[in-house]
Amino acid sequence: MGSPCELLCELESSRDAEMMTAIVAAEAWRIEEKLSRYIDGNIIHQINSANGKPVEVDSETAQLLDFAETLFSLSEGAFDITSGVLRGAWTFDGSDNIPARPEVEALLIHVGWDKGNWQSPVLTLPGNMEIDLGGIGKEYAVDRAVNILRADSDKPFLVNFGGDLAVTGPPQARKAWTVGIEAVEQGEATQLIELRQGALATSGDARRFLKRDGVRYGHVIDPRTGWPVEEAASSITVAADTCTQAGMLSTLAMLKGASAESFLDKQSEQYWCHR
């Protein structure tokens, strides 16, 4: 995940604020160390290096795999935690380096959640396949942090992990937290949102894209084709009760491409879509 952790609060004691910040940071690092595909020895590494052998996972990981399977089904395969291998062909660094189709197709044979066997708590993937929970891990970490804060304090907090955030309630001195949605060009905020409760999550390609012959290729890849989603929005922000729910809707909407708005209009949550 690797996103910066920020905690805003209104506590009378700076010592209390430091303590709560440390608690949130510790939980963020715990989840990072457990779920990052970059760390040897954790459960993700065990799954990705199993080479076709079954791996039994703990209850927390099983819950996240259940959620990933639900998203796979809801999106008809557009959300797929096995699609990370496609990074071997795509590097979204702002250049015009578009991979050749055979390069993508060679990796695509190793993509497909339905090619594995998930019988909780045991996951079996074919050799050369792997999973990456980065698409849901950050939002999960935000919600975990919020739950910890609610259990330890009745004061208002805002938890921000790299732009995905949640609050425990409105600040005491003001009616709401003011949150900005960043412009695609990474300038000033294009939208200011007053957040009193719940969470926000944003998906977009402001920083990760390729461009060739006037065509912009965003980093959101359709795992069924191995290519970036066509006519995807520049950014989509969704407000929901939890960060996990907001992240799910913003991601699924990005995967809808040109029909993102019609998909979101059918949901019960507020959203902001920029193209």
C-alpha positions in Angstrom: 0.0 0.0 0.0 2.7 2.4 1.0 0.5 5.5 1.5 1.2 8.3 4.0 -0.8 8.2 7.2 -2.3 11.4 8.5 -4.4 11.8 11.7 -6.2 15.0 12.4 -7.8 15.4 15.8 -9.0 17.9 18.4 -7.6 16.7 21.7 -6.9 18.9 24.7 -3.6 17.2 25.3 -0.8 17.0 22.8 0.4 13.9 24.6 -3.0 12.3 23.9 -2.8 13.3 20.3 0.6 11.8 19.9 -0.5 8.6 21.6 -3.5 8.2 19.3 -1.4 9.0 16.2 1.1 6.2 17.3 -1.8 3.7 17.7 -3.1 4.5 14.2 0.4 4.4 12.7 1.1 1.0 14.3 -2.1 -0.5 12.9 -1.3 0.9 9.4 2.2 -0.6 9.6 0.8 -3.9 10.8 -1.5 -4.1 7.8 1.2 -3.0 5.4 3.6 -5.6 6.7 1.0 -8.3 6.5 -0.6 -7.5 3.1 2.1 -5.9 1.0 3.3 -8.0 -1.9 6.7 -6.5 -1.5 7.5 -8.1 1.9 9.0 -11.5 2.0 7.5 -14.0 4.4 4.1 -12.5 4.9 0.9 -14.3 3.9 0.8 -12.7 0.5 4.4 -13.8 -0.2 3.4 -17.3 0.9 0.5 -17.4 -1.5 2.5 -15.9 -4.4 5.4 -18.3 -4.0 3.3 -21.5 -3.3 3.7 -22.7 -6.9 0.4 -24.4 -7.1 0.2 -25.7 -3.6 -2.7 -24.9 -1.2 -2.2 -22.2 1.4 -4.2 -21.9 4.5 -4.8 -18.2 5.6 -5.8 -16.5 8.8 -9.3 -15.2 9.4 -8.5 -11.6 8.6 -6.9 -12.5 5.2 -9.9 -14.9 4.6 -12.3 -12.0 5.1 -10.4 -9.8 2.6 -10.3 -12.7 0.0 -14.1 -13.2 0.5 -14.5 -9.5 -0.3 -12.2 -9.7 -3.3 -14.2 -12.6 -4.6 -17.4 -10.6 -4.2 -16.0 -7.7 -6.1 -14.8 -10.1 -8.9 -18.4 -11.4 -9.2 -20.1 -8.0 -9.0 -17.8 -6.6 -11.7 -18.0 -9.7 -13.9 -14.3 -10.1 -13.7 -13.3 -6.5 -14.1 -12.0 -6.3 -10.5 -9.4 -9.1 -10.1 -6.7 -9.4 -7.5 -4.7 -11.7 -9.7 -4.1 -9.0 -12.3 -1.0 -7.6 -10.7 1.2 -9.6 -13.0 0.3 -7.2 -15.8 2.6 -4.7 -14.3 5.3 -6.7 -16.1 4.1 -5.1 -19.3 2.8 -1.7 -18.1 4.8 1.0 -16.5 2.6 4.2 -16.1 5.4 6.7 -15.9 3.9 9.4 -18.2 5.9 8.3 -21.2 4.7 6.9 -24.5 6.0 3.4 -23.9 2.9 1.3 -24.8 3.7 -2.5 -24.7 3.2 -4.7 -27.7 0.1 -6.9 -27.6 2.0 -10.2 -27.5 3.7 -9.0 -24.4 0.4 -8.3 -22.7 -1.1 -11.6 -23.9 1.8 -13.6 -22.5 1.0 -12.3 -19.0 -2.8 -12.4 -19.4 -2.8 -16.2 -19.2 -1.7 -15.9 -15.6 -4.7 -13.6 -14.7 -8.1 -14.8 -13.5 -9.4 -15.3 -10.0 -11.7 -18.0 -11.3 -8.7 -20.1 -12.4 -7.8 -20.6 -8.7 -9.7 -22.4 -6.0 -10.8 -20.5 -2.9 -12.4 -22.6 -0.2 -12.0 -20.6 2.9 -9.6 -20.7 4.6 -7.6 -22.4 1.9 -6.5 -20.8 -1.4 -4.9 -22.7 -4.3 -3.6 -20.8 -7.3 -2.0 -22.3 -10.4 1.7 -21.9 -10.6 2.9 -18.5 -11.8 -0.2 -16.8 -10.6 -0.2 -14.3 -7.7 -2.5 -12.0 -5.8 -2.3 -8.3 -4.8 -4.6 -6.9 -2.2 -3.4 -3.3 -2.8 -6.8 -2.4 -4.4 -8.7 -2.9 -1.2 -6.0 -2.9 1.5 -5.7 0.9 2.0 -9.4 1.4 2.5 -9.5 -1.5 4.9 -6.6 0.0 6.9 -8.5 3.3 7.2 -11.6 1.6 8.5 -9.5 -0.4 11.0 -7.9 2.8 12.3 -11.3 4.5 12.7 -12.7 1.6 14.6 -9.7 1.6 17.0 -10.1 5.4 17.5 -13.8 5.0 18.3 -13.1 2.3 20.8 -10.5 4.4 22.6 -11.9 8.0 22.4 -15.1 9.9 21.9 -13.3 12.8 20.4 -13.6 13.6 16.6 -10.8 12.3 14.3 -10.1 12.4 10.6 -7.9 9.5 9.3 -6.3 10.1 5.9 -4.2 7.4 4.2 -3.0 8.9 0.9 -6.3 10.6 0.0 -8.6 7.8 1.2 -10.1 9.0 4.4 -12.8 8.6 7.1 -14.0 10.6 10.1 -15.4 9.6 13.5 -17.6 12.7 13.6 -17.6 16.4 13.0 -14.9 18.6 14.6 -15.9 20.3 17.8 -15.2 23.8 16.7 -16.7 23.6 13.3 -19.7 21.9 11.7 -17.6 19.7 9.3 -14.1 18.7 8.1 -13.2 20.5 4.8 -11.7 18.1 2.3 -10.4 18.9 -1.2 -10.4 16.8 -4.3 -7.2 17.4 -6.2 -7.1 18.6 -9.8 -6.0 16.1 -12.4 -3.1 18.4 -13.2 -2.0 18.2 -9.5 -2.8 21.8 -8.8 -5.4 23.3 -6.4 -8.4 21.4 -5.3 -11.2 21.4 -7.8 -13.9 20.5 -5.2 -14.2 21.2 -1.5 -16.3 18.8 0.4 -17.7 19.2 3.9 -17.5 15.9 5.6 -19.4 15.4 8.9 -19.4 11.6 9.1 -18.5 8.6 7.0 -15.7 8.3 4.4 -14.3 9.3 1.1 -12.3 7.3 -1.4 -10.9 8.4 -4.8 -9.7 6.5 -7.8 -8.0 8.1 -10.7 -5.0 8.5 -13.1 -3.7 11.9 -12.2 -0.2 10.6 -11.5 -0.1 7.3 -13.4 -0.7 7.2 -17.1 0.9 6.8 -20.5 0.3 9.0 -23.6 0.9 8.3 -27.3 -0.4 10.0 -30.4 -2.8 12.2 -28.3 -4.3 9.1 -26.5 -4.1 9.0 -22.7 -3.8 5.5 -21.2 -4.8 5.6 -17.5 -3.4 3.0 -15.0 -6.7 1.3 -14.4 -6.4 -1.9 -16.4 -9.3 -4.2 -17.4 -7.9 -7.6 -16.4 -10.1 -9.3 -19.0 -8.2 -7.6 -21.8 -4.9 -6.6 -20.2 -5.4 -3.1 -21.5 -6.4 0.2 -19.8 -10.1 0.8 -19.5 -11.3 2.9 -22.4 -12.9 6.2 -21.7 -12.2 6.0 -18.0 -12.8 9.1 -15.9 -9.8 11.1 -14.7 -10.9 10.7 -11.1 -13.9 9.5 -9.2 -14.5 10.3 -5.6 -17.3 8.5 -3.6 -18.7 9.3 -0.2 -20.0 6.3 1.8 -20.4 5.0 5.4 -17.0 3.3 5.3 -13.9 3.8 3.4 -14.0 0.2 2.1 -17.5 0.8 0.7 -16.4 4.1 -0.9 -13.3 2.5 -2.4 -15.3 -0.4 -3.8 -17.7 2.0 -5.6 -15.0 4.4 -6.9 -12.9 1.5 -8.2 -15.9 -0.3 -9.8 -17.0 3.0 -11.4 -13.5 3.5 -12.9 -13.7 0.1 -14.4 -17.0 1.0 -16.0 -15.3 3.5 -18.3 -17.8 5.6 -20.2 -20.7 4.3 -18.2 -19.2 5.3 -14.8 -21.8 8.0 -14.1 -24.7 5.8 -15.0 -23.4 3.1 -12.7 -22.9 5.5 -9.8 -26.4 7.1 -10.4 -27.9 3.7 -9.5 -26.1 3.7 -6.1 -27.3 5.4 -3.0 -24.0 7.3 -2.4 -22.9 10.8 -3.4 -20.0 11.0 -5.9 -17.9 13.4 -7.9 -16.6 12.4 -11.3 -14.1 14.4 -13.3 -13.2 13.7 -17.0 
